[in-house]
Amino acid sequence: MSQGKTIGANPNLYKRKNRLSGVNFLGGSALYRREALIEAGGFNPYLRSAEENELGQRLRKNGHRLLSIPVNMITHHTGAVGEWAEFLRKDRMNLFLA
């Protein structure tokens, strides 16, 4: 992977509009109210993936709303989806077992 070069990007992965919008779960980077996380029991440490979705279900069950904000919060620095090195990285991290 080249330093300082974008090799793949999707700036609007969740197809969000340029406004606040209600969602079923928050993926990737998110902000949560401490009280809501404590009430819901926090993240499930036994899930290998989709932990945001599962947490979102419990938060909504407890009466909390989840909002997507139109602000980029993070940039992931990984290989391109179709590259062999990226596949091997995900395999080493057991990301395909979920």
C-alpha positions as CSV (number, residue, x, y, z in Angstrom):
1,M,0.0,0.0,0.0
2,S,1.4,3.4,-0.9
3,Q,2.0,6.0,1.7
4,G,-0.2,9.1,1.4
5,K,-2.2,7.8,-1.5
6,T,-5.9,6.9,-1.5
7,I,-6.4,3.6,-3.2
8,G,-10.0,3.1,-2.5
9,A,-12.6,5.3,-0.9
10,N,-16.3,5.5,-0.3
11,P,-17.0,8.8,1.5
12,N,-20.7,8.1,2.0
13,L,-20.8,4.3,2.8
14,Y,-24.1,4.5,4.6
15,K,-25.7,6.8,1.9
16,R,-26.4,9.4,4.6
17,K,-27.8,12.7,3.6
18,N,-26.3,16.1,4.7
19,R,-28.5,16.2,7.8
20,L,-29.2,14.3,11.0
21,S,-31.0,11.1,10.3
22,G,-32.3,8.2,12.4
23,V,-30.6,4.8,11.9
24,N,-30.9,1.3,13.3
25,F,-27.2,1.0,14.3
26,L,-24.0,3.0,14.2
27,G,-21.1,1.4,12.4
28,G,-17.4,2.2,12.5
29,S,-16.7,5.2,14.6
30,A,-19.5,6.5,16.9
31,L,-20.3,8.5,19.9
32,Y,-22.5,7.1,22.6
33,R,-23.9,8.6,25.9
34,R,-22.1,6.9,28.8
35,E,-25.4,6.3,30.6
36,A,-27.0,4.6,27.6
37,L,-24.0,2.3,27.2
38,I,-24.1,1.4,30.9
39,E,-27.8,0.8,30.8
40,A,-27.5,-1.5,27.7
41,G,-24.5,-3.4,29.1
42,G,-21.9,-2.0,26.7
43,F,-20.4,-3.8,23.7
44,N,-20.6,-7.6,23.6
45,P,-16.9,-8.7,23.9
46,Y,-17.7,-12.1,22.4
47,L,-18.8,-10.9,19.0
48,R,-16.2,-10.8,16.2
49,S,-18.2,-8.5,14.0
50,A,-21.5,-6.7,13.8
51,E,-21.1,-5.6,17.4
52,E,-22.4,-2.2,16.6
53,N,-25.6,-3.6,15.1
54,E,-26.2,-5.8,18.2
55,L,-25.5,-2.9,20.5
56,G,-27.9,-0.7,18.5
57,Q,-30.7,-3.2,18.9
58,R,-30.3,-3.2,22.7
59,L,-30.1,0.6,22.8
60,R,-33.2,1.0,20.8
61,K,-35.0,-1.7,22.9
62,N,-34.1,0.5,25.9
63,G,-35.8,3.5,24.2
64,H,-32.8,5.3,22.9
65,R,-32.6,6.9,19.4
66,L,-29.6,6.5,17.2
67,L,-28.7,9.3,14.9
68,S,-26.2,9.5,12.0
69,I,-24.5,12.9,11.7
70,P,-23.2,14.2,8.3
71,V,-19.6,14.5,9.5
72,N,-16.7,12.3,8.6
73,M,-15.1,11.0,11.9
74,I,-12.4,8.6,10.8
75,T,-10.4,7.3,7.9
76,H,-9.5,3.6,7.7
77,H,-6.0,2.9,6.4
78,T,-6.4,-0.6,4.9
79,G,-5.6,-2.2,1.6
80,A,-8.1,-2.2,-1.3
81,V,-11.0,-4.6,-0.9
82,G,-9.8,-6.8,-3.9
83,E,-6.2,-7.0,-2.9
84,W,-4.7,-10.3,-1.7
85,A,-2.8,-8.6,1.2
86,E,-6.1,-7.2,2.5
87,F,-7.7,-10.6,2.4
88,L,-4.8,-12.1,4.3
89,R,-4.9,-9.3,6.9
90,K,-8.6,-10.0,7.5
91,D,-8.0,-13.7,7.7
92,R,-5.3,-13.2,10.3
93,M,-7.7,-11.2,12.4
94,N,-10.4,-13.9,12.1
95,L,-12.8,-11.4,10.5
96,F,-14.4,-14.0,8.3
97,L,-15.6,-16.2,11.2
98,A,-18.6,-14.0,12.1
